[in-house]
Structure formats: structure tokens, C-alpha cells
Amino acid sequence: MFFSQENESEDCLPQWPVLYFEVLSLDFWQRYRVEGYGSLVLPASPGLHILTIPTWRPVELGTVAELRRFFIGGSPELEDMTYVRIPATFKGERLSRFGFHTETTGSVTFRLYCLQQSKAFLETSASRHRMQSVLDRLGGFSQQSSVYNVLEAFQKARCRMQEARESLPQDLISSSFYTVHQTQEP
């Protein structure tokens, strides 16, 4: 399965996709039933993940509904799969499912092999490659790791300084520059 974020830029990290699933059963007489719904957010870390997700299904109350489900087949279904979590059409602050009857029906186990790729990681990878080439020229493993740590800390501090400088209002920067030069002259 592949996920591609439509408006991926170099500055934003990807949002993790959600996997919605529906468990169905089909018996000897070709009757199908919804056995459960569930969802999982794909893991944020790469590698092997084994996740067990509980499932539930909507139910109609009453003995007649249960007999119909058993003998005839069919059952209540969700119109919108996103209702498993937060519906796509929901715009409010609080979501109430009062009156919506469900029952737990079991669980599904997923074995996922996750891999991440993003333009946001590109700059970090390129800077690491540049630092690694500098370290290769310097030689020595212990020197290499300490120099690498210093260079990486410097890059992080430089980025934080640039972000802080960009977030300051322009009039504050120009007035503080003028004040500093004025106090140093006399």
C-alpha cells in the first residue's frame, strides 16, 4: 500500500494515514453479513509492527433482528466508513453517538512493514551526507563521531537562530540595531 500526501512540501512532515477496514462473512448459502468495522493509524516508526485492532458492528435491537441476521443474512451497515473514527462530514467540537447501538465482535491482527519517505527528510539527509564526506576526509572513528556531533549541534543551533530571527518583527530588529550602535559610540 502506498500513501502520497497531495500538498507535500519540504517544510511539512507527512500526516500518517488511517486504514479503515470492514470484516464480512459469506456462508454456504451465499448470505453475507457485516461482522465488524475497525480502523488503525499506520505506525509512525519504520519497521515491522504487529497490531491487534478490536472490531465492532452496529446492531438492531430485538430478537426478530437477530433471527433475520442469522437466517436471512444481511445486517446494518455504515454508509460512511469514516464513521468508525471521526466522520469526514463532522464539523463540530463534540461528537455524540448517543443512541447508536453496537456490539464488539472480535479483533483483527495486522502485520505491517512500514517505510517512510518525505521531502521533509531530504534536507537532513543531504546535510548528513555533506558532514559524512567532511568526516571521511578527517579520518579516525572517535574523532569522527565527536566532530559529527559538534557539526550536527551547530547545524541545529543555526537553524533555530534563523527561525528565531525570522519570527521577530522587523521594526524591533532595526530599532535594537540603532540603539546598540548609539550606546556604543559615546
C-alpha positions in Angstrom: 0.0 0.0 0.0 1.3 3.4 -0.9 0.3 6.8 0.6 1.1 10.1 -1.0 0.2 13.4 0.6 -1.1 15.7 -2.1 0.4 19.0 -0.9 3.7 17.7 0.4 6.2 20.5 0.7 9.7 20.4 2.1 8.7 22.2 5.2 5.8 20.0 6.5 6.1 16.5 7.8 3.6 13.9 6.4 0.4 13.1 8.2 0.0 9.4 9.0 -2.7 7.7 7.0 -5.6 5.8 8.6 -6.5 2.3 7.4 -10.3 1.7 7.7 -11.5 -1.9 7.3 -14.7 -3.9 7.2 -14.9 -7.6 8.1 -17.5 -9.6 6.1 -18.7 -13.2 6.3 -20.2 -15.3 3.5 -21.8 -18.6 4.3 -22.6 -21.8 2.3 -26.0 -20.3 1.2 -24.3 -17.1 -0.1 -25.6 -15.0 2.7 -23.2 -12.2 3.7 -23.1 -10.3 7.0 -21.0 -7.5 8.3 -19.0 -8.9 11.2 -17.2 -5.8 12.2 -15.5 -2.5 11.5 -12.3 -1.1 12.7 -9.5 1.4 12.0 -5.9 1.9 12.7 -3.4 4.7 12.3 -0.3 3.4 10.5 2.7 3.4 12.8 4.9 6.5 12.7 8.1 4.5 13.0 9.5 2.3 10.2 9.9 -1.4 10.6 7.8 -4.4 11.4 4.7 -3.8 13.5 2.1 -6.4 14.7 -1.1 -4.7 15.7 -4.3 -6.3 17.0 -7.3 -4.0 16.4 -10.7 -4.6 18.1 -13.8 -4.6 15.8 -17.4 -3.7 16.4 -20.6 -3.7 14.4 -23.9 -1.8 14.5 -26.8 -3.8 15.8 -30.6 -3.6 15.6 -32.2 -4.3 19.0 -34.6 -7.2 19.3 -34.9 -10.9 18.8 -36.5 -10.5 15.3 -33.5 -8.6 14.1 -31.1 -11.3 15.4 -33.2 -14.1 13.8 -33.3 -12.1 10.5 -29.5 -11.7 10.6 -29.0 -15.4 11.3 -31.5 -17.0 8.8 -31.8 -14.4 6.0 -28.4 -12.7 6.2 -27.7 -9.0 5.9 -27.2 -6.6 8.8 -27.0 -2.9 9.4 -24.0 -1.3 7.6 -22.3 2.0 7.9 -22.9 4.4 5.0 -19.6 6.2 5.6 -16.5 4.2 6.6 -15.0 7.2 8.3 -17.7 6.9 11.0 -15.5 4.3 12.5 -13.4 7.1 13.9 -14.5 10.7 13.2 -16.8 11.1 10.2 -15.4 13.1 7.3 -18.6 15.3 7.3 -18.2 16.2 11.1 -17.6 19.9 11.7 -18.4 20.4 15.4 -16.4 20.3 18.6 -18.1 17.3 20.2 -19.2 14.1 18.5 -22.1 12.3 20.2 -23.0 8.7 19.2 -25.8 8.5 21.7 -28.5 6.0 20.6 -26.1 4.3 18.1 -26.1 0.6 19.3 -23.1 -1.5 18.7 -21.5 -4.7 19.9 -17.9 -5.8 20.0 -17.2 -8.7 17.6 -13.6 -9.7 18.0 -10.3 -8.4 16.6 -8.1 -8.4 13.5 -4.3 -8.8 13.7 -2.2 -6.9 11.1 1.4 -7.5 10.3 2.7 -4.2 8.8 6.1 -3.5 7.3 6.4 0.3 7.4 8.7 2.6 5.4 8.9 6.4 5.4 9.8 8.7 2.6 9.3 12.5 2.6 10.7 15.7 1.1 11.0 17.0 4.7 13.7 14.4 5.4 15.6 15.4 2.2 17.5 18.4 3.8 18.5 16.3 6.8 19.8 13.5 4.6 21.7 15.9 2.3 23.3 17.7 5.3 24.3 14.4 6.9 25.9 13.3 3.6 27.9 16.5 3.4 29.0 16.1 7.0 29.9 12.5 6.4 32.1 13.5 3.5 33.9 16.0 5.7 34.3 13.3 8.4 35.6 10.8 5.9 38.4 13.3 5.0 39.2 13.9 8.7 39.6 10.1 9.4 39.6 8.4 12.8 36.4 6.9 14.2 36.5 8.5 17.7 37.4 11.9 16.1 34.7 11.3 13.5 31.9 10.8 16.0 32.8 13.8 18.1 33.3 16.1 15.1 30.0 14.8 13.6 28.2 15.6 16.9 29.6 19.1 17.0 28.7 19.8 13.4 25.2 18.4 13.9 24.7 20.5 17.0 26.0 23.6 15.1 23.5 23.0 12.3 20.6 22.6 14.7 21.6 25.8 16.6 22.0 27.7 13.3 18.5 26.6 12.1 17.0 27.6 15.5 18.7 31.0 15.4 17.4 31.6 11.8 13.9 30.7 12.8 14.0 33.0 15.8 15.4 35.8 13.8 12.6 35.4 11.1 9.9 35.3 13.7 10.9 38.7 15.2 9.1 41.9 13.9 11.2 44.0 11.5 10.8 47.2 13.5 12.1 45.5 16.6 15.3 44.4 14.8 16.0 47.8 13.2 15.3 49.7 16.5 17.6 47.4 18.6 20.3 47.8 16.0 20.1 51.6 16.2 20.1 51.5 20.0 23.1 49.3 20.2 25.2 51.4 17.8 24.0 54.6 19.6 25.1 53.5 23.0 28.5 52.2 21.9 29.5 55.5 20.1 29.8 58.0 23.1 
